[in-house]
Amino acid sequence: MRLLTVAILALAIAAPTLAAAPAPLVLESRILLGHVRGRIDHLAIDVARRILYVAELGNDSVGVVDLKTGHVVRRLGGLREPQGIGYVVATDTLCVANAGDGSVRLFHGPDLTPVGTINLGDDADNMQVDPRSNRVWVGYGSGALGVIDTSSRQRLASVALSGHPESLQFDSSSRRVLVNVPDTREIAVIDVETTTQVASWPLRRLRGNFPMAIDVARREAVVAFRSPPKLGIFGLSTGQLQSMVDTCEDADDVFVDSQRHRVYLSCGAGFIDVLAATESGYARVARLSTTIGARTALFVPELDRLFVAVRASGSEPAAVWVYRPEP
């Protein structure tokens, strides 16, 4: 009995200490988007102006959010199911990829003046800005990437793939683009200079490789799978799968927080998984509840914030939830 009493007292003393441990992400605010219906897709940021762009796919619009005030300041309408979105600092250009008509619309300057439309053909989707140029790479169709120069506002090249591309990420150290191709269960490796595929990493039993991020410091590609729901870590030099860990379901965006050696994964099942780097891979340290369908997000290291897009559902209005990493 004496030993049992001591154990209970020890637990009672330890409990407040455990409860006081800070969450790795703290919900700082909710930015309401107004009357926005349907699915929300990807986000982009103009860091200098503190402007967040939200691809409101189901609403055929892009919400323009002033992060200084926490309000929507305007809405770009007349779009056709906007999905991918990217902001190019060097040319002050916002690029919006539209699934409905296969176009990429270009908007310039603080007034977001329409300055061009580039037709890719079908289902313009994920977009990534090349950090070393004024170009954006856009996935589209049944298997292709379009390379667009935002200075000349022209398409420079197209790259054929084996299936529709999802997330694409630049490996700046090797001038390659890694592309998730879930239809054929592979990661395609594209040479940036020649715009040709130079390798393929087969995924075998893993399916639904939609989101991806590059961990520059660890020289790894971080890839989330939907079936089964896992996070896979691949060596950038070898293309080999090094480790895996279970995650939340319906993953759509993943980001590396290099400052804290963490990964943030947003899932349509209504969760954000936070994983911490270990010697052998990653381990989940927290799972935060969001809402069903809140699967797209954007981590902005310059602002040290994670923005999560939340679609309207029931009593929950369409919004962007803003998370602050801790500590």
KOLGU-284738 format. One record per residue (C-alpha): chain; x, y, z. Coordinates in steps of 0.05 Angstrom, whole numbers, plus 5000, padded with zeros to 4 digits. Layout:
REM KOLGU-284738
PT mol    u    v    w
PT   A    X    Y    Z
...
REM end
This chain:
REM KOLGU-284738
PT mol    u    v    w
PT   A 5000 5000 5000
PT   A 5057 5047 5017
PT   A 5089 5036 4948
PT   A 5022 5048 4914
PT   A 5012 5114 4952
PT   A 5082 5137 4932
PT   A 5069 5120 4859
PT   A 5003 5159 4859
PT   A 5036 5219 4891
PT   A 5091 5216 4839
PT   A 5041 5216 4782
PT   A 5003 5274 4813
PT   A 5067 5315 4818
PT   A 5088 5298 4746
PT   A 5020 5311 4714
PT   A 5023 5388 4716
PT   A 5093 5386 4687
PT   A 5070 5344 4628
PT   A 5008 5387 4617
PT   A 5051 5449 4615
PT   A 5091 5425 4555
PT   A 5077 5473 4497
PT   A 5044 5447 4434
PT   A 5090 5449 4373
PT   A 5038 5491 4336
PT   A 4992 5543 4368
PT   A 4929 5568 4332
PT   A 4942 5642 4332
PT   A 4883 5669 4292
PT   A 4829 5653 4240
PT   A 4823 5697 4179
PT   A 4752 5693 4151
PT   A 4747 5690 4075
PT   A 4675 5711 4069
PT   A 4623 5676 4027
PT   A 4668 5625 3993
PT   A 4637 5560 3971
PT   A 4668 5493 3958
PT   A 4739 5467 3959
PT   A 4800 5511 3972
PT   A 4865 5491 3940
PT   A 4936 5518 3945
PT   A 4964 5583 3974
PT   A 5020 5631 3956
PT   A 5054 5689 3991
PT   A 5082 5758 3974
PT   A 5126 5764 4035
PT   A 5147 5836 4025
PT   A 5076 5862 4022
PT   A 5050 5809 4072
PT   A 4997 5787 4022
PT   A 4970 5716 4022
PT   A 4937 5689 3959
PT   A 4885 5633 3967
PT   A 4862 5591 3907
PT   A 4787 5584 3920
PT   A 4776 5528 3870
PT   A 4702 5516 3884
PT   A 4688 5591 3881
PT   A 4726 5603 3816
PT   A 4766 5658 3850
PT   A 4830 5677 3887
PT   A 4824 5710 3954
PT   A 4875 5766 3969
PT   A 4889 5769 4043
PT   A 4927 5827 4077
PT   A 4963 5793 4134
PT   A 4977 5860 4167
PT   A 4903 5870 4180
PT   A 4879 5799 4177
PT   A 4826 5814 4125
PT   A 4809 5797 4052
PT   A 4822 5861 4013
PT   A 4799 5837 3945
PT   A 4779 5777 3905
PT   A 4802 5758 3834
PT   A 4742 5729 3798
PT   A 4728 5700 3730
PT   A 4775 5641 3740
PT   A 4761 5568 3723
PT   A 4775 5523 3783
PT   A 4841 5553 3805
PT   A 4888 5501 3835
PT   A 4962 5517 3833
PT   A 4985 5587 3851
PT   A 5053 5620 3855
PT   A 5084 5689 3865
PT   A 5148 5708 3829
PT   A 5185 5763 3867
PT   A 5233 5783 3811
PT   A 5177 5801 3762
PT   A 5123 5818 3814
PT   A 5077 5768 3781
PT   A 5022 5724 3809
PT   A 5009 5661 3769
PT   A 4945 5621 3776
PT   A 4935 5552 3745
PT   A 4863 5535 3726
PT   A 4838 5463 3723
PT   A 4774 5483 3687
PT   A 4805 5509 3623
PT   A 4878 5488 3629
PT   A 4903 5560 3630
PT   A 4953 5598 3672
PT   A 4931 5670 3685
PT   A 4984 5723 3700
PT   A 4972 5784 3745
PT   A 5024 5839 3755
PT   A 5041 5889 3809
PT   A 5006 5912 3872
PT   A 4942 5923 3833
PT   A 4944 5853 3805
PT   A 4933 5877 3734
PT   A 4917 5819 3686
PT   A 4976 5814 3638
PT   A 4968 5749 3602
PT   A 4939 5679 3594
PT   A 4979 5618 3575
PT   A 4939 5558 3552
PT   A 4970 5491 3572
PT   A 4914 5446 3547
PT   A 4879 5411 3605
PT   A 4876 5408 3681
PT   A 4930 5459 3699
PT   A 4947 5440 3770
PT   A 5007 5443 3817
PT   A 5057 5499 3808
PT   A 5126 5514 3834
PT   A 5171 5575 3825
PT   A 5243 5562 3805
PT   A 5283 5599 3859
PT   A 5340 5615 3809
PT   A 5299 5644 3753
PT   A 5235 5681 3736
PT   A 5202 5617 3714
PT   A 5146 5575 3740
PT   A 5135 5501 3728
PT   A 5064 5477 3723
PT   A 5036 5406 3720
PT   A 4979 5393 3672
PT   A 4941 5343 3629
PT   A 4951 5268 3630
PT   A 5025 5277 3639
PT   A 5065 5341 3627
PT   A 5100 5400 3658
PT   A 5097 5470 3627
PT   A 5155 5518 3638
PT   A 5133 5591 3637
PT   A 5178 5652 3636
PT   A 5144 5709 3674
PT   A 5189 5762 3643
PT   A 5169 5748 3571
PT   A 5102 5717 3593
PT   A 5112 5659 3547
PT   A 5115 5583 3553
PT   A 5186 5562 3541
PT   A 5182 5486 3543
PT   A 5139 5426 3558
PT   A 5163 5362 3592
PT   A 5128 5296 3579
PT   A 5113 5251 3639
PT   A 5082 5183 3648
PT   A 5020 5209 3684
PT   A 4988 5271 3714
PT   A 5038 5306 3760
PT   A 5024 5327 3831
PT   A 5074 5363 3876
PT   A 5139 5384 3844
PT   A 5199 5409 3883
PT   A 5267 5438 3863
PT   A 5331 5406 3888
PT   A 5373 5469 3883
PT   A 5439 5434 3895
PT   A 5433 5391 3833
PT   A 5387 5434 3789
PT   A 5336 5379 3786
PT   A 5260 5379 3795
PT   A 5229 5320 3832
PT   A 5157 5306 3810
PT   A 5105 5261 3843
PT   A 5069 5219 3791
PT   A 5018 5178 3831
PT   A 4985 5147 3769
PT   A 5048 5107 3754
PT   A 5074 5103 3826
PT   A 5139 5140 3814
PT   A 5178 5202 3828
PT   A 5203 5231 3763
PT   A 5270 5268 3763
PT   A 5276 5325 3712
PT   A 5339 5363 3692
PT   A 5323 5437 3697
PT   A 5372 5460 3643
PT   A 5353 5408 3590
PT   A 5279 5401 3612
PT   A 5283 5326 3603
PT   A 5270 5268 3650
PT   A 5335 5237 3672
PT   A 5312 5186 3724
PT   A 5252 5152 3756
PT   A 5245 5129 3828
PT   A 5195 5071 3831
PT   A 5150 5068 3892
PT   A 5124 4996 3885
PT   A 5071 4983 3938
PT   A 5062 5056 3959
PT   A 5005 5095 3927
PT   A 4979 5166 3925
PT   A 5044 5205 3929
PT   A 5014 5274 3926
PT   A 5053 5323 3972
PT   A 5129 5330 3974
PT   A 5181 5374 4006
PT   A 5257 5378 4003
PT   A 5299 5377 4067
PT   A 5361 5414 4042
PT   A 5402 5403 4105
PT   A 5391 5328 4108
PT   A 5393 5319 4033
PT   A 5326 5283 4033
PT   A 5260 5285 3996
PT   A 5201 5281 4043
PT   A 5141 5249 4008
PT   A 5071 5236 4037
PT   A 5029 5178 4012
PT   A 4954 5168 4018
PT   A 4952 5092 4011
PT   A 4976 5071 4060
PT   A 4980 5138 4097
PT   A 5054 5144 4109
PT   A 5112 5193 4104
PT   A 5170 5167 4064
PT   A 5241 5194 4067
PT   A 5283 5187 4004
PT   A 5357 5202 3995
PT   A 5366 5257 3944
PT   A 5431 5227 3918
PT   A 5406 5155 3912
PT   A 5331 5159 3905
PT   A 5326 5103 3955
PT   A 5271 5099 4008
PT   A 5307 5106 4075
PT   A 5251 5105 4126
PT   A 5175 5111 4135
PT   A 5127 5132 4190
PT   A 5051 5130 4196
PT   A 5013 5195 4185
PT   A 4943 5223 4181
PT   A 4899 5206 4121
PT   A 4887 5245 4056
PT   A 4952 5285 4059
PT   A 4957 5343 4010
PT   A 5013 5389 4033
PT   A 5078 5377 4070
PT   A 5132 5426 4093
PT   A 5200 5423 4126
PT   A 5214 5471 4184
PT   A 5290 5471 4180
PT   A 5297 5517 4240
PT   A 5264 5465 4286
PT   A 5280 5402 4246
PT   A 5206 5386 4238
PT   A 5156 5368 4185
PT   A 5085 5395 4182
PT   A 5034 5352 4144
PT   A 4963 5377 4130
PT   A 4910 5323 4118
PT   A 4839 5325 4092
PT   A 4819 5277 4147
PT   A 4820 5338 4193
PT   A 4889 5337 4223
PT   A 4958 5368 4221
PT   A 5014 5319 4238
PT   A 5078 5347 4268
PT   A 5139 5302 4260
PT   A 5208 5313 4289
PT   A 5273 5291 4256
PT   A 5310 5233 4288
PT   A 5375 5198 4270
PT   A 5337 5145 4231
PT   A 5281 5187 4201
PT   A 5221 5223 4232
PT   A 5175 5210 4291
PT   A 5107 5241 4302
PT   A 5106 5287 4362
PT   A 5036 5316 4356
PT   A 4970 5310 4319
PT   A 4927 5373 4318
PT   A 4853 5373 4299
PT   A 4829 5419 4244
PT   A 4766 5404 4203
PT   A 4748 5353 4150
PT   A 4773 5376 4082
PT   A 4825 5424 4109
PT   A 4882 5392 4071
PT   A 4920 5449 4037
PT   A 4969 5494 4073
PT   A 5030 5538 4066
PT   A 5089 5544 4114
PT   A 5126 5610 4107
PT   A 5194 5609 4142
PT   A 5204 5684 4133
PT   A 5141 5696 4175
PT   A 5149 5633 4217
PT   A 5076 5615 4207
PT   A 5036 5557 4179
PT   A 4972 5577 4142
PT   A 4918 5524 4134
PT   A 4860 5532 4085
PT   A 4793 5512 4116
PT   A 4733 5504 4070
PT   A 4663 5523 4092
PT   A 4625 5465 4123
PT   A 4564 5466 4169
PT   A 4574 5521 4219
PT   A 4648 5529 4201
PT   A 4660 5588 4153
PT   A 4713 5588 4100
PT   A 4777 5614 4131
PT   A 4852 5611 4136
PT   A 4876 5586 4203
PT   A 4943 5615 4224
PT   A 4990 5572 4267
PT   A 5052 5596 4304
PT   A 5107 5544 4315
PT   A 5132 5534 4386
PT   A 5181 5540 4416
REM end
